[in-house]
Structures are given as structure tokens and as C-alpha cells.
Amino acid sequence: MDVSGLVQHFHELYAAEPRVYRAPGRVNLIGEHTDYTQGLVMPMAIDAAVWLAIAPRNDQKVLLRSENFSESIEFNVDESNPSRRKHWSDYPRGVAHILQQSGHELRGANILLHGEVPLGSGLSSSAAIEVATGFALLDCAGIDVDRLQLALACQRAENEFVGTRCGLMDQFVSCFAKAGRALMLDCRSLEYQLPPLPLKAKIVVCNTMVKHELAASEYNVRRAECEEGVRLLGEELPSLRSMRDVNMGDLIRFESKLPGDVFKRCRHVVSENARVTAAAVALDNDDLKELGNLMNQSHHSLRDDFEVSCSELDIMVDLAQRHDGVYGARMTGGGFGGCTVNLVRAESVDEFQQRIAAEYEKCTELKPQIFVCSASQGAQRVL
């Protein structure tokens, strides 16, 4: 990122000296569609981020410019009932509204945004925008940044203002990530660990370059199906609070109580939580073959039980799993397009990138984006 270029552009727009903040996107190594069921996840922050230059104003107005979209919007931080526009600006505007609602007295600000995280790719550009905006607005108002409360406020903004019923994983890792480490999060207790990533393998992300329109609506449908599973299983298991409380034995025992699709959604969540626990053990033991096997199993479960994959994701994963240098591969993110995450032997990365790009384009006539990710630091002020 050319921070000096961002600062120069800010000077040209606003004739003021900015502070600069960054918040990273993320790739989820394993633990997909489990965060909103109080389950286990293991993402890492990536070295693609949203960068935000900001200077406070003497009124309640926010002037917000996006370099990516070459668009500007304007709103007041103290607006009482803002309306959703179904536009990129809903993410920063929603965060400002939720923070103000929560009792924080924000200041107006001039803001310039630049995003490096590919949009619609499953790498959580939305959470990066939310966290960068919230962190910057709080800091500029002289308010201490409580990272947990910031993550929760950003999740609320996406749930209540944007309208996507996401869990907390994306915002949490953007706030709490550490360089060189994954983050294993218990989405019930919010306790987390920071296991180091192995040096002998690299995390390679492959962007399919497709995003099917049903992604957002089907995400909410899957969450509703999981909630229906909890309701129906709760009739047999009175202590049940979430799918986190269900084991595979109970799920199979009461299969007849669940509609077929609901049972499959629940089976994915229960088995995926077990895979995250097993993945943490594999990392501790430096057992990359087992970690790769768990990633492969995760993709099969997302494809067959949760049904959030698509032909392009399946092609990309299948090509990767056939490559000798790959320990494991799976789709990552909400599904129906976006990216795959691949655990690749360090010495095989160059060959992997070239072969997958050529083979995927031959199968789909699409040119993928393929890049090696480093685990990066969470949200911070950089200038």
C-alpha cells in the first residue's frame, strides 16, 4: 500500500493532515458457517487490508470518499434514523450509527477509503471496512478503543443496518489478529488462541472470479435453517441453547425429527466444529497432512450438506486437491463463488500458481486471481 499516495490524495480533497488506519481482511482456514451457531472457527488476517485516512471536523458531518469506487457520500454521525441504500456506504455509515447509538459521542470527519481486499471474494472486505471505520472514528473522537466492543458493534451494523445476519468471526479477527498466527475462536465464550502457522507451508488463496447473486439471500436462509434445527432438537434436548450443544450421536438419534435439508445443515455444523478442534491439534503437532485432510473434508461437507458451493468453487478445489504439492483445499467464505484456501508446500507454491491458473482457465474460460497470503496484524493506526 502506498500510504504517502493516500495522504497526498487526502490533502488534495480536504486540505488537511490525516491520521491513517488499516484493518485487514481475512481468510478462514477451517470452521465455515459455524460462527453464528456459537461454534468454533479458525481464520487468519491477511495482508490485504482496508486503509482509511481521516481528519476530524468541527461539526457532525462525515464526508466519505472511496478511491475504489470514485464516489463520495455525506451523512451526519448523529442522524437518528438513517436508511439503508444497498450501497458500499452502508458499511461505514452503519458502524457510525451503531457506535453513536451505543452512547459514543463521535465527531464529524473527512474520510478517504482505499480497499485492497477483493470485493465479493469471501475475504471479508465488508468487515475490514467496518472495523477500519469504527476504529478511526473512535480514536479521532478521543475514545479508547475496546476491540471486543468494536467487533460487536461492527457485527451489529452488518446484522441490523446492512441486513446480513453474519456471525462475529470476520470482525473479531480483523480486530484481534496477530502477524504470523492463525486465530482459533470459540464464538460462544469469545475465548481465543493464536496458534503459529507452519513455515514449511504457505496459505494460497484462489479467487474464482465469480459471485452468484443468491449468495446473500441464501446465507440468511442457512442461518434460519440452523435455528430451526435448534428449535426442533430442543424439543428432545431441553438444555439445548445452540447447535454448539449438539453432538453427532444426538443428531443421528433424532434425525427423524428434522426435515431433510435441516438435518444436513446441522450435520455440517456439528462435524465442522469437530474438524476445527482436530485442526488445532494437527497444528500443535505440525501434522500438515492431517490439517489438509480436514480442509478437504470441510469442503465436501460445505458442498454436500450445507450446499453453499458452486461449480466454479468445486472445479478450483478439485484441481488443487489433485496437485502433489497441496496438503488440502476448500472453499472459504459464505459460498456461491469467491475464493478457495489452499495449504501448499512452500517449495511447490510457484508451480501450483501456474498450473492452477492455466487449468482453471481451461475449464471455465475465467482468469483466476491467485496470491500467497501472510498472516497479518489486526486493526491499527499506522500514521
matplotlib code that plots the C-alpha trace (Angstrom):
import matplotlib.pyplot as plt

x = [0.0, 1.3, 0.4, 2.1, -0.1, -3.2, -2.1, -1.4, -4.9, -6.4, -4.5, -5.9, -9.5, -9.7, -6.6, -5.9, -3.4, -4.8, -4.3, -4.1, -5.6, -5.7, -7.9, -7.2, -9.5, -9.3, -9.2, -10.9, -8.7, -11.5, -14.7, -17.2, -20.8, -20.2, -19.7, -23.4, -24.2, -21.8, -19.3, -15.6, -13.7, -10.0, -9.4, -6.3, -6.0, -4.4, -2.0, -4.7, -6.5, -8.8, -6.8, -8.5, -7.3, -9.2, -9.2, -11.8, -14.3, -15.9, -19.4, -21.3, -20.9, -19.0, -17.6, -16.5, -14.7, -13.9, -10.8, -12.0, -15.5, -14.5, -17.6, -18.3, -21.2, -22.2, -24.0, -24.2, -22.9, -25.8, -28.6, -31.4, -32.9, -30.6, -32.0, -30.1, -29.1, -27.9, -24.6, -21.0, -21.5, -23.9, -21.0, -19.2, -22.5, -24.0, -21.0, -21.1, -24.8, -24.4, -21.5, -23.5, -26.5, -24.3, -23.5, -20.3, -20.2, -18.5, -17.1, -17.7, -14.8, -13.4, -12.5, -10.7, -11.0, -8.8, -9.6, -7.1, -9.4, -11.1, -14.9, -17.3, -14.5, -15.2, -12.2, -14.4, -13.9, -17.1, -15.7, -12.4, -14.3, -16.4, -13.5, -11.3, -14.2, -15.1, -11.5, -10.8, -14.0, -13.5, -9.8, -10.4, -13.1, -10.6, -12.5, -10.4, -10.9, -12.2, -11.5, -14.2, -16.9, -15.7, -16.1, -19.5, -20.6, -19.4, -21.3, -24.4, -24.0, -23.9, -26.8, -29.1, -28.2, -26.8, -29.1, -26.7, -27.0, -23.3, -21.6, -18.7, -15.8, -14.9, -15.0, -13.3, -10.2, -9.9, -9.6, -7.6, -5.3, -1.5, 1.1, 2.3, -0.6, -4.0, -6.8, -8.9, -12.1, -14.8, -17.8, -19.7, -17.2, -15.2, -12.0, -9.4, -6.0, -3.3, -1.6, 1.5, 1.3, 3.9, 6.9, 7.1, 3.7, 2.0, -1.6, -2.6, -5.9, -7.5, -10.3, -12.8, -13.8, -17.5, -20.0, -23.5, -26.4, -28.1, -25.1, -26.6, -30.1, -29.0, -26.7, -29.7, -31.6, -28.9, -28.8, -32.6, -32.3, -29.8, -32.1, -34.9, -32.7, -32.0, -35.8, -36.8, -33.9, -34.7, -38.0, -36.0, -33.0, -34.3, -30.9, -30.0, -29.1, -27.4, -26.1, -22.8, -24.6, -25.4, -23.1, -23.2, -24.8, -27.7, -28.1, -28.3, -30.7, -33.2, -32.7, -36.4, -37.4, -35.7, -36.6, -34.0, -32.3, -32.3, -30.7, -27.9, -27.3, -27.0, -24.7, -22.3, -22.2, -21.6, -19.0, -17.3, -16.9, -15.2, -12.9, -11.8, -10.8, -8.9, -7.2, -5.9, -4.4, -2.9, -1.2, 0.2, 1.6, 2.9, 0.8, 0.1, -1.2, -3.9, -4.7, -5.0, -7.3, -9.6, -9.7, -10.7, -13.4, -14.7, -15.2, -17.1, -19.4, -20.0, -20.7, -22.9, -24.5, -24.6, -24.9, -23.2, -20.6, -20.9, -19.4, -16.5, -15.5, -15.7, -13.5, -10.9, -10.9, -10.7, -7.8, -5.9, -6.6, -5.1, -1.8, 1.1, 2.2, -1.1, -2.0, -5.6, -8.0, -11.5, -13.9, -13.8, -16.4, -20.1, -20.1, -21.7, -18.4, -15.5, -12.3, -10.7, -8.0, -5.1, -2.4, 0.6, 4.1, 6.4, 8.6, 5.6, 3.9, 5.2, 4.3, 0.9, 0.0, 1.0, -0.8, -4.0, -4.3, -3.9, -6.1, -8.9, -9.0, -9.1, -12.1, -14.1, -12.7, -12.1, -8.7, -8.4, -6.6, -4.1, -2.0, 0.0, -1.2, 0.8, -1.0, -1.1, -1.7, -5.2, -6.6, -4.1, -3.2, -0.2, 0.3]
y = [0.0, 3.5, 5.3, 8.5, 8.4, 8.1, 11.0, 13.1, 12.4, 13.3, 16.6, 17.3, 16.5, 18.1, 20.3, 18.8, 16.4, 13.0, 10.1, 6.7, 3.4, -0.1, -3.1, -6.5, -8.8, -12.5, -16.0, -18.7, -21.8, -24.0, -23.6, -22.3, -21.3, -22.1, -18.7, -17.8, -21.1, -20.3, -22.7, -22.8, -21.1, -20.7, -17.8, -15.6, -12.0, -11.5, -8.9, -7.2, -4.5, -1.5, 1.7, 4.8, 8.4, 10.7, 14.2, 15.4, 18.2, 20.8, 19.6, 16.3, 15.8, 12.9, 13.4, 10.0, 9.3, 5.9, 5.6, 2.2, 3.4, 7.1, 8.1, 10.4, 10.3, 12.6, 11.9, 13.1, 10.9, 11.8, 11.0, 9.3, 7.0, 6.5, 4.4, 1.6, 2.4, -1.1, 0.5, 0.2, 3.2, 1.2, -0.4, 2.7, 4.5, 1.6, 1.4, 5.1, 4.8, 1.8, 3.4, 6.6, 4.6, 2.8, 6.1, 7.1, 10.8, 10.8, 13.8, 14.6, 13.7, 13.9, 10.3, 8.7, 4.9, 2.6, -1.1, -3.9, -6.8, -8.1, -7.4, -10.3, -12.8, -14.3, -12.5, -10.2, -6.8, -5.7, -6.4, -4.7, -1.5, -1.7, -2.2, 0.5, 3.0, 2.3, 2.2, 5.6, 7.3, 6.3, 7.2, 10.6, 11.3, 10.6, 7.4, 4.4, 1.6, -1.6, -4.1, -6.6, -3.9, -2.6, -6.0, -6.5, -3.0, -3.8, -7.1, -5.3, -2.8, -5.7, -7.5, -4.6, -2.0, -3.8, -6.8, -9.7, -12.0, -12.7, -14.1, -12.4, -14.1, -11.6, -8.5, -10.3, -11.5, -8.1, -6.6, -9.3, -11.0, -11.3, -11.5, -15.0, -16.7, -18.1, -17.3, -20.1, -18.5, -20.0, -18.0, -18.7, -17.8, -15.4, -17.0, -17.4, -18.9, -17.7, -20.9, -20.2, -21.1, -23.6, -22.2, -25.2, -24.5, -21.4, -20.3, -19.7, -18.1, -18.7, -16.3, -18.0, -14.5, -15.4, -14.3, -15.7, -13.4, -15.8, -15.6, -13.0, -14.3, -18.0, -17.0, -15.8, -19.0, -21.2, -19.4, -19.8, -23.5, -23.9, -22.0, -24.3, -27.3, -25.9, -25.4, -28.9, -30.6, -28.5, -30.4, -33.5, -31.9, -29.3, -28.0, -27.1, -23.5, -23.7, -26.2, -26.0, -28.2, -31.0, -34.0, -36.3, -39.1, -36.9, -35.6, -39.1, -40.3, -37.5, -37.4, -38.3, -35.1, -32.9, -32.1, -33.5, -30.2, -29.0, -32.3, -31.8, -28.2, -29.4, -32.3, -29.9, -27.6, -30.4, -32.1, -28.8, -27.9, -31.2, -30.5, -27.2, -28.9, -31.5, -28.9, -27.1, -30.5, -31.0, -27.6, -28.2, -31.5, -29.9, -32.5, -30.7, -33.9, -34.2, -30.5, -30.8, -33.8, -31.8, -29.0, -31.4, -32.9, -29.4, -28.6, -31.8, -31.0, -27.5, -28.8, -31.7, -31.0, -27.2, -26.7, -23.4, -24.3, -23.8, -25.4, -22.9, -23.5, -27.2, -27.1, -25.0, -27.2, -30.4, -29.1, -28.2, -31.5, -33.3, -31.3, -33.2, -30.1, -29.4, -30.7, -29.6, -27.2, -25.9, -23.1, -20.2, -17.6, -17.5, -19.5, -19.4, -18.1, -16.2, -17.9, -21.2, -21.5, -23.9, -25.3, -25.7, -26.9, -23.9, -25.3, -26.1, -22.7, -21.3, -24.4, -24.6, -21.0, -21.5, -24.9, -23.9, -20.7, -22.5, -25.5, -23.3, -21.0, -24.0, -25.4, -22.2, -19.6, -17.4, -16.0, -16.5, -14.3, -16.4, -15.0, -16.1, -14.8, -13.9, -13.8, -10.1, -7.9, -6.7, -3.2, -0.4, 3.2, 3.4, 7.2]
z = [0.0, -0.9, 2.3, 1.0, -2.1, 0.1, 2.3, -0.8, -2.2, 1.2, 1.1, -2.4, -1.3, 2.1, 2.6, 6.0, 7.6, 8.2, 10.5, 8.7, 9.9, 8.5, 9.1, 7.4, 5.5, 6.5, 5.1, 7.1, 7.3, 8.7, 10.5, 8.0, 8.8, 12.4, 14.0, 14.1, 15.8, 18.7, 17.2, 16.6, 13.8, 12.7, 10.4, 9.9, 8.9, 5.5, 4.2, 2.1, 4.1, 4.0, 4.6, 5.9, 6.1, 8.4, 9.9, 12.4, 11.6, 13.9, 13.1, 12.9, 9.2, 7.7, 4.1, 2.9, -0.4, -1.8, -4.1, -5.3, -6.5, -7.2, -5.3, -2.3, 0.2, 3.1, 6.3, 9.9, 12.7, 14.9, 12.4, 14.3, 11.7, 8.7, 5.8, 4.1, 0.5, -0.5, -1.4, -0.2, 2.0, 4.2, 5.9, 7.3, 7.8, 9.7, 12.0, 12.8, 13.6, 15.9, 17.7, 18.2, 19.4, 21.9, 23.7, 22.0, 21.1, 17.7, 15.8, 12.2, 10.0, 6.5, 5.3, 2.4, 2.0, -0.1, -0.2, -1.2, -0.3, -3.4, -3.2, -3.2, -2.8, 0.6, 2.2, 4.3, 2.7, 4.5, 8.0, 7.1, 6.1, 9.2, 11.6, 9.9, 10.1, 13.7, 14.9, 13.2, 14.3, 18.0, 18.0, 16.4, 19.0, 21.8, 22.8, 24.0, 21.5, 23.2, 20.5, 21.6, 21.8, 18.4, 16.8, 18.4, 17.1, 13.6, 13.7, 14.8, 11.9, 9.4, 11.0, 11.7, 9.2, 6.2, 6.7, 6.6, 9.6, 9.9, 12.9, 14.8, 13.2, 10.5, 12.7, 15.6, 13.6, 11.9, 15.5, 17.3, 14.7, 15.2, 12.5, 11.7, 13.6, 13.0, 15.4, 16.9, 18.3, 20.5, 19.3, 22.5, 25.2, 22.8, 24.2, 21.5, 20.9, 18.4, 17.1, 15.0, 11.3, 9.9, 8.0, 5.6, 4.1, 2.6, 2.5, -1.1, -2.0, -5.4, -6.4, -8.8, -10.1, -9.8, -7.2, -7.8, -6.9, -4.5, -2.0, 0.4, 0.5, 0.8, 3.7, 5.7, 4.7, 6.0, 9.3, 9.6, 8.8, 11.6, 14.0, 13.0, 13.8, 17.3, 17.8, 16.8, 18.6, 21.7, 22.0, 22.6, 24.4, 26.8, 27.8, 24.1, 23.5, 20.2, 17.6, 19.7, 22.3, 19.8, 19.3, 16.3, 18.4, 19.4, 15.9, 14.4, 17.2, 16.4, 12.7, 12.1, 13.9, 11.3, 7.7, 5.3, 4.5, 8.1, 9.2, 6.6, 7.7, 11.3, 10.3, 8.7, 11.7, 14.2, 12.1, 11.2, 14.9, 15.4, 12.5, 13.9, 17.2, 15.3, 13.1, 16.3, 17.4, 13.9, 14.0, 17.5, 16.2, 13.0, 11.1, 7.9, 6.2, 8.8, 8.6, 4.8, 5.2, 7.5, 5.0, 2.2, 4.4, 5.2, 1.5, 0.9, 3.8, 2.6, -0.9, 0.1, 3.4, 3.6, -0.1, -0.4, -3.0, -6.8, -9.9, -10.1, -6.5, -6.9, -10.0, -8.3, -5.2, -7.3, -9.4, -6.2, -4.4, -7.4, -7.1, -5.5, -3.6, -1.9, 1.6, 1.4, -0.3, 0.4, -0.3, 2.1, 3.0, 2.6, -0.6, -4.1, -5.5, -4.1, -3.1, -2.1, 0.5, -0.1, 2.2, -0.2, 0.4, 0.4, -2.4, -4.6, -4.5, -7.8, -9.8, -8.0, -9.0, -12.6, -13.1, -11.3, -13.2, -16.5, -15.7, -14.2, -17.2, -19.5, -17.6, -17.1, -19.5, -16.5, -15.4, -11.6, -9.1, -7.2, -4.4, -1.4, 1.9, 5.0, 8.4, 9.3, 12.3, 13.3, 13.1, 13.9, 13.4, 11.1, 10.8]

ax = plt.figure().add_subplot(projection="3d")
ax.plot(x, y, z, "-o")
ax.set_aspect("equal")
plt.show()
